[in-house]
Amino acid sequence: MPDVVVEPDADRLARAVAAALVARLAAAQAVHGTALVVLTGGGIGTAVLERVADLVREPARERVDWTAVDVWWGDERWVPADDADRNELGARRALLDPAGVPAERVHAMPASDAGFAEPEDAAAWYADRLAAAAPEGGPVPRIDVLLLGVGPEGHVASVFPGTPAVSDRRTVLAVHDCPKPPPTRVSLGFAAINAAEEVWLLAGGAAKAPAVARALGGEVTPEELPAAGVHGRRATRWLLDADAAGELPSATG
């Protein structure tokens, strides 16, 4: 069963996720010497990274060695490298540059002007990068935490309901005709998402409440609501604000 944590509002949610993420990465480094996180974009994803950056500036807090953190992405918009829609740009500004994550540990998905003719080529390249970082014979490296935003219709990364991406068995795939602009994306598939040690699903706002309730209710398929098909190898956590949790049973959280 997934863990469900409910915070009073969006700001408290971002702060709680940031603190938990710092603790989880520090714990991974204590065991492995390094840590690996997969980031999400969107409002809540960026807010979390900004709060992590705040913690980086507080020396009394638990410390993460940001020179030993590998950063990957759950999805990316197929737009030029300098486009403001790029999840990578938001993450660099919010956390990666202030924290001093080395360039060689930042594994961005390719931009549309990076020399790949089609997003399918970029997806294949990213899948190869994941496999190259994995233990011998594995498709993906050890992912300590994979963050996912949840859309109001239940999409995660760029896997939308009723689309071919839901049943695609590849670790990384190109996605066309997304109902949310921009329409073309590169995204991790379930084969990579569900290989993570821990998956944290983040949702804030009342617009997300129906999807959250349906996903946690256990009576909907991933084809209908992709968030329902997400699970970590060791833990699955739903991190919500009170509005997003508004349609859950009152005992939840």
For each residue, the residues with C-beta under 8 A, 3 or more apart:
1:
2: 216 231 236 237 238
3: 235 236 237 238
4: 216 237 238 240 245 248 252 253
5: 16 237 238 239 240 253
6: 240 241 242 245 248 252 253
7: 12 13 16 239 240 241 242
8: 12 241 242
9: 12 13 241 242 243
10: 13 14 44 47 204 205 241
11: 14 15 47
12: 7 8 9 15 16 241
13: 7 9 10 16 17 44 202 204 239 240 241
14: 10 11 17 18 44 47 48 50 51
15: 11 12 18 19 51
16: 5 7 12 13 19 20 239
17: 13 14 20 21 48 51 147 200 202 239
18: 14 15 21 22 48 49 51 52 54 55
19: 15 16 22 23 51 55
20: 16 17 23 24 200 239
21: 17 18 24 25 37 48 52 145 147 200
22: 18 19 25 26 52 55 61 62 64
23: 19 20 26 27 62
24: 20 21 27 28 35 144 145 198
25: 21 22 28 29 35 37 64 69 144 145
26: 22 23 29 30 35 62 63 64
27: 23 24 30 31
28: 24 25 31 32 34 35 36 144
29: 25 26 32 33 34 35 64 65 68 69
30: 26 27
31: 27 28
32: 28 29 35 142
33: 29 68
34: 28 29 68 69 70
35: 24 25 26 28 29 32 64 68 69 70 144
36: 28 69 70 71 72 141 142 143 144
37: 21 25 69 70 71 72 143 144 145 146 147
38: 71 72 73 74 143 145 146 147 188 196
39: 45 49 71 72 73 74 87 91 147
40: 44 45 73 74 75 87 147 148 149 157 202
41: 45 46 73 75 76 87 90 91 149
42: 45 46 149
43: 46 47 204
44: 10 13 14 40 47 48 149 202 203 204
45: 39 40 41 42 48 49 87 90 91 147 149 202
46: 41 42 43 49 50 90 91 94
47: 10 11 14 43 44 50 51
48: 14 17 18 21 44 45 51 52 147 202
49: 18 39 45 46 52 53 90 91 94 95
50: 14 46 47 53 54 94 95
51: 14 15 17 18 19 47 48 54 55
52: 18 21 22 48 49 55 56 95 99
53: 49 50 56 57 94 95 98 99
54: 18 50 51 57 58
55: 18 19 22 51 52 58 61
56: 52 53 64 66 95 98 99
57: 53 54
58: 54 55 61
59:
60:
61: 22 55 58
62: 22 23 26
63: 26
64: 22 25 26 29 35 56 69
65: 29 68 69
66: 56 69 99 100 101
67: 100 101 102 105
68: 29 33 34 35 65 105
69: 25 29 34 35 36 37 64 65 66 101 105
70: 34 35 36 37 105 107 133 141
71: 36 37 38 39 91 96 101 105 106 107
72: 36 37 38 39 107 130 143
73: 38 39 40 41 76 87 88 91 107 108 109 188
74: 38 39 40 146 147 148 156 157 187 188 193
75: 40 41 87 109 157 158 175 185 186 187 188
76: 41 73 86 87 88 108 109 110 111 185 186 187
77: 83 85 86 87 182 184 185
78: 111 112 119 122 174 182 184 185 186
79: 83 85 86 111 112 182
80: 83 111 112 113
81: 86 111 113 114
82: 86 89
83: 77 79 80 86 89 111
84: 89
85: 77 79 182
86: 76 77 79 81 82 83 89 90 111
87: 39 40 41 45 73 75 76 77 90 91
88: 73 76 91 92 106 108 109
89: 82 83 84 86 92 93
90: 41 45 46 49 86 87 93 94
91: 39 41 45 46 49 71 73 87 88 94 95 96
92: 88 89 95 96 97 106
93: 89 90 97
94: 46 49 50 53 90 91 98
95: 49 50 52 53 56 91 92 98 99 101
96: 71 91 92 99 101 106
97: 92 93 100 101
98: 53 56 94 95
99: 52 53 56 66 95 96
100: 66 67 97
101: 66 67 69 71 95 96 97 105 106
102: 67 105 106
103: 106
104:
105: 67 68 69 70 71 101 102
106: 71 88 92 96 101 102 103
107: 70 71 72 73 129 133
108: 73 76 88 111
109: 73 75 76 88 122 126 186
110: 76 114 115 116 122 125 126 186
111: 76 78 79 80 81 83 86 108 114
112: 78 79 80 116 119 184
113: 80 81
114: 81 110 111 122
115: 110
116: 110 112 119 121 122 125
117: 121
118: 121 122 174
119: 78 112 116 122 123 174 175 176 184 185 186
120: 123 124 173 174
121: 116 117 118 124 125
122: 78 109 110 114 116 118 119 125 126 174 186
123: 119 120 126 127 170 172 173 174 186 187
124: 120 121 127 128 172
125: 110 116 121 122 128 129
126: 109 110 122 123 129 130 172 186
127: 123 124 130 131 139 170 171 172
128: 124 125 131 132
129: 107 125 126 132 133
130: 72 126 127 133 134 139 140 141 171 172 192
131: 127 128 134 138 139 140 171
132: 128 129
133: 70 107 129 130 140 141
134: 130 131 137 138 139 140 141
135: 138 141 142
136:
137: 134
138: 131 134 135 141
139: 127 130 131 134 171 191 192 195
140: 130 131 133 134 143 171 192 195
141: 36 70 130 133 134 135 138
142: 32 36 135 197
143: 36 37 38 72 140 146 195 196 197
144: 24 25 28 35 36 37 196 197 198
145: 21 24 25 37 38 196 197 198 199 200
146: 37 38 74 143 193 196 198 199 200 232
147: 17 21 37 38 39 40 45 48 74 200 202
148: 40 74 156 157 193 199 200 201 202 227 230
149: 40 41 42 44 45 156 201 202 203
150: 154 155 156 201 202 203 208 211 212 215 227
151: 154 155 156 160 180 208 211
152: 207 208 210 211
153: 160 161 179 211 225
154: 150 151 161 211 214 215 220 224 225 226 227 228
155: 150 151 158 159 160 161 180 226 227
156: 74 148 149 150 151 159 193 201 226 227 230
157: 40 74 75 148 187 188 193
158: 75 155 165 175 178 185 186 187
159: 155 156 163 165 166 175 187 189 190 226
160: 151 153 155 163 165 166 175 178 179 180 226
161: 153 154 155 166 223 224 225 226
162: 166 223 224
163: 159 160 166 175 177
164: 167 168
165: 158 159 160 168 173 175 187 189 226
166: 159 160 161 162 163 190 222 223 226 229
167: 164 223
168: 164 165 173 189 190
169: 189 191
170: 123 127 173 189 191
171: 127 130 131 139 140 188 189 191 192 195
172: 123 124 126 127 130 186 187 188 189 192
173: 120 123 165 168 170 186 187 189
174: 78 118 119 120 122 123 184 185 186 187
175: 75 119 158 159 160 163 165 178 184 185 186 187
176: 119 183 184
177: 163 183
178: 158 160 175 181 182 183 184 185
179: 153 160
180: 151 155 160
181: 178
182: 77 78 79 85 178 185
183: 176 177 178
184: 77 78 112 119 174 175 176 178
185: 75 76 77 78 119 158 174 175 178 182
186: 75 76 78 109 110 119 122 123 126 158 172 173 174 175
187: 74 75 76 123 157 158 159 165 172 173 174 175
188: 38 73 74 75 157 171 172 192 193
189: 159 165 168 169 170 171 172 173 192 193
190: 159 166 168 193 194 222 229 230
191: 139 169 170 171 194 195
192: 130 139 140 171 172 188 189 195 196
193: 74 146 148 156 157 188 189 190 196 199 230
194: 190 191 199 229 230 231 232 233
195: 139 140 143 171 191 192 233
196: 38 143 144 145 146 192 193 199 232 233
197: 142 143 144 145 232 233 234 235
198: 24 144 145 146 232 233 234 235 236 237
199: 145 146 148 193 194 196 230 231 232 235 236 237
200: 17 20 21 145 146 147 148 237 238 239
201: 148 149 150 156 227 230 236 237 238 239
202: 13 17 40 44 45 48 147 148 149 150 239 240
203: 44 149 150 208 211 212 238 239 240 241 244
204: 10 13 43 44 208 240 241 243 244
205: 10 208 209 241 243 244
206: 209 243 244 246
207: 152
208: 150 151 152 203 204 205 211 212 240 243 244
209: 205 206 212 213 243 244 245 246 247
210: 152 213 214 247
211: 150 151 152 153 154 203 208 214 215 225 227
212: 150 203 208 209 215 216 227 238 240 244 245 247 248
213: 209 210 216 217 247 248
214: 154 210 211 217 219 220 225 228
215: 150 154 211 212 220 225 227 228
216: 2 4 212 213 238 248 252
217: 213 214 220
218: 228
219: 214
220: 154 214 215 217 224 225 228
221: 224 225 228 229
222: 166 190 225 226 228 229
223: 161 162 166 167 226
224: 154 161 162 220 221 228
225: 153 154 161 211 214 215 220 221 222 228
226: 154 155 156 159 160 161 165 166 222 223 229 230
227: 148 150 154 155 156 201 211 212 215 230
228: 154 214 215 218 220 221 222 224 225
229: 166 190 194 221 222 226
230: 148 156 190 193 194 199 201 226 227 236
231: 2 194 199 236
232: 146 194 196 197 198 199 235 236 237
233: 194 195 196 197 198
234: 197 198
235: 3 197 198 199 232
236: 2 3 198 199 201 230 231 232
237: 2 3 4 5 198 199 200 201 232
238: 2 3 4 5 200 201 203 212 216
239: 5 7 13 16 17 20 200 201 202 203
240: 4 5 6 7 13 202 203 204 208 212 244 245 253
241: 6 7 8 9 10 12 13 203 204 205 244 245
242: 6 7 8 9 245 246
243: 9 204 205 206 208 209 246
244: 203 204 205 206 208 209 212 240 241
245: 4 6 209 212 240 241 242 248 252 253
246: 206 209 242 243
247: 209 210 212 213
248: 4 6 212 213 216 245 252 253
249: 252
250:
251:
252: 4 6 216 245 248 249
253: 4 5 6 240 245 248
